[in-house]
């Protein structure tokens, strides 16, 4: 709910995509999750191969990342930052100024296995970088 309140599309995508995949993939062989024949289809003309391809993980991460990219940035604040400019200011306070270079240095101190958590929680400026540059982390939830 807080993701919706903050209009944080990253949080919404990560919370719900992960749960949906966890529910669907283990049941790829169940008749409940697969349409057995066209005669039992009750509504729109659905390509039976498409749901089965999703259930059997036939789509690559590249295809998933392309789909995510086509639906605009998941985090508009992160996408608005010029991550190629190491001097770009991210935050100014009485303690000092945080730049893109600082965020990347901070992120380099973490093992890449923690990146999904860092991107999800966005508790540090390195999380903004991950949200802007690595939308494929949504798939790894």
N, C-alpha and C positions, 0 to 999 in steps of 0.2 A: 504494500500500500504506500510506503514512503517513496518508492521509486515512481509511482504514478503521481503522487503529490508534488515531487520535485521535477516531474517530466523527464526522468532519467531513463531513456530508452535502453541504455546498456544494462541497467539493473533488471528491467522488465524482461529483456531478451534472455539474459543469463538465468534468471530464476525460473522462467517457464519453459524455455527450450530444453534445459537440462532435465527437468522433471518429465517432460513429454517423451524425450528419448529414452529415459530410464523405464518408462511404462511400455513403450512400443517395441523396442528392440528385443527384449527377452521373449516376447510373445510372437515373434515373426512367423512361427509355424501354426499358431492358433487360428482356427477358422473364424473366430470372432473378429480378428483384426484384419482379415483378408477377405475380399469379395470373391466368393467361390465361382460365380458365373454372372454373365450379363443379365440373365433372366431374373436374378434376385435383386438387382439394383433398383432401388425404389425412387430415385430422383434424377439428378442431373446425369448427363452422359459422362462417366468417369473412366479414364484410361486405367484399367486394372493393373497394368504393368508399373504405373507410377507409384501407387501405395506399396506395392511389393518391393520396388527398388529402394524406397525409403526404409522399409522394415529390414531389408537385408544389407543395409549400409553400402549400396552400390555407388552412392554419390561421394566424390572425393572432397577433401577439405578445400581445394581450389574452387570447386563449384559452389560450395557453401559460402566461401569468402566473397565470391562474385555476387551471389544473391544478397548477402548482407550489404555489400558496397552499393548495390543498385537501390537500396532502400534508405539512402542518405546516412549521414553519420549517426552512430548510436549515441554519441555524446557531443552535442553541438559546441559546448565550451571547449572540449579537448580538440575538436576539429578546427576551431578558430585560431589556435595557437600556431605560430610559425616554428615548427620543430626543427627546421633546418638552420635557424638563427640561434646560435648558442647564447647570445646576449639578450634575447627576448626575455622581458620581465614577466614572471608568472605571479609574483606576490611581493608586496612591499609592506613592511611593518616596522615597529620600533626596534625589532631584533635584527633587521637588515633586509636585503632584497634577495629573492630567490629567482634564478634564471633557468632557462632551458638546460644549460650546462650543469647546473646544480641538480636538477631533476634526473638527468641521465646518469650523473655520478652516483646519486642515491640509489637508482635502480640497479646499477652495476654491482652494488654490494649484496644483492639478493640472488639466490639460486633461481634459475629459470622455472623450476617446478613451482615456485611461489607466485609466478606472474599471473596466473588465473585469479588467485585470491587478491593480489594487489590491484588488478584491474577491476575486479568486482567491488571491493571495498572502497577503493580510491582514497585511502587514508593518507596517501602521500602524493607528491607531485609526479612521481614516476608512474603512478596509476593513470594519470591523465595521458601521458605519452602512450602507454599500452592501449588505452581506449581509442586513441586517434590512429595509431599505426598498426595495431594487431587485432582487427575485428575477429580473426579466426579463433581467438581465445574463447569466444562465446561457445564454440563447438566443443571445447575441451572441458566444459563445466562438470 
